[in-house]
Amino acid sequence: MYGRDAEKDALRDALREEFGHPLPRDRAAPGDIALFRGEAYPLHVGILGDYPLGGLSVIHACNAPGVMRVTEHRLAGEWWDRLVEVYRV
């Protein structure tokens, strides 16, 4: 359990305890758990998918102002840059 405000590496520590050592980012594959950083600390988790036009996607809960839904989009650009660690289940 974690809140919207990251407690430094608490989420990362919990994921490592549950899933073990993370994989290198370049070994990410559909079905893996992805940990993303916010402004300073890791605080968001998604599931990696197979993007229909090639590459990976990220499936995650989106809580933008006025929007609460699960979304899927390509894992590229800002999202790739924010990717901290990948865990294999």
C-alpha positions in Angstrom: 0.0 0.0 0.0 1.2 3.5 -0.8 -0.2 6.9 -1.2 0.0 9.6 -3.9 3.1 11.1 -2.1 6.0 8.8 -2.5 7.9 7.8 0.6 11.3 7.8 -1.2 12.0 4.2 -2.2 9.2 2.5 -0.2 7.4 1.3 -3.4 10.6 0.2 -5.0 11.6 -1.7 -1.9 8.2 -3.4 -1.7 8.4 -4.5 -5.4 11.9 -5.9 -4.9 10.7 -7.8 -1.8 7.8 -9.3 -3.8 9.4 -10.0 -7.1 13.2 -10.1 -6.5 15.9 -8.2 -8.4 14.7 -6.1 -11.3 15.6 -6.8 -14.9 17.6 -4.5 -17.2 15.2 -2.2 -19.0 16.2 -3.5 -22.4 14.9 -7.0 -21.4 11.4 -5.7 -20.7 8.7 -7.8 -22.2 4.9 -8.0 -22.2 3.5 -9.1 -18.8 6.3 -7.5 -16.8 5.6 -5.1 -14.0 7.0 -1.6 -14.7 7.9 1.0 -12.0 7.9 4.7 -13.1 9.2 7.7 -11.3 7.2 10.8 -10.6 8.9 14.1 -10.1 11.5 12.8 -7.7 10.7 9.2 -6.6 9.3 6.0 -8.0 5.5 6.1 -7.4 3.6 4.6 -10.3 3.2 1.0 -11.5 2.0 -0.4 -14.8 1.9 -3.7 -16.7 3.8 -3.9 -19.9 1.8 -5.0 -23.0 2.4 -5.8 -26.7 1.7 -2.5 -28.6 -0.3 -3.3 -31.8 2.0 -1.2 -34.0 5.2 -2.7 -32.6 7.2 -2.3 -29.4 5.8 -2.3 -25.8 2.8 -0.6 -24.3 2.1 0.3 -20.7 -1.3 -0.5 -19.1 -2.0 1.6 -16.0 -4.5 3.6 -14.0 -4.8 7.2 -15.1 -5.9 9.7 -12.5 -5.6 13.0 -14.4 -7.9 15.8 -13.2 -11.5 14.8 -13.9 -10.4 11.4 -15.4 -10.2 8.1 -13.6 -9.7 5.2 -15.9 -7.3 2.4 -17.0 -5.4 3.3 -20.2 -2.9 1.7 -22.6 -0.4 3.5 -24.7 3.0 3.0 -26.3 6.0 2.8 -23.9 8.1 5.6 -25.5 9.2 9.1 -25.0 8.5 10.5 -21.6 7.2 7.2 -20.3 10.4 5.3 -21.4 12.4 8.1 -19.7 10.4 7.7 -16.5 10.8 3.9 -16.4 12.9 3.0 -13.4 12.8 -0.7 -13.1 11.1 -3.8 -14.6 10.1 -6.9 -12.7 9.2 -10.3 -14.1 6.4 -12.1 -12.4 
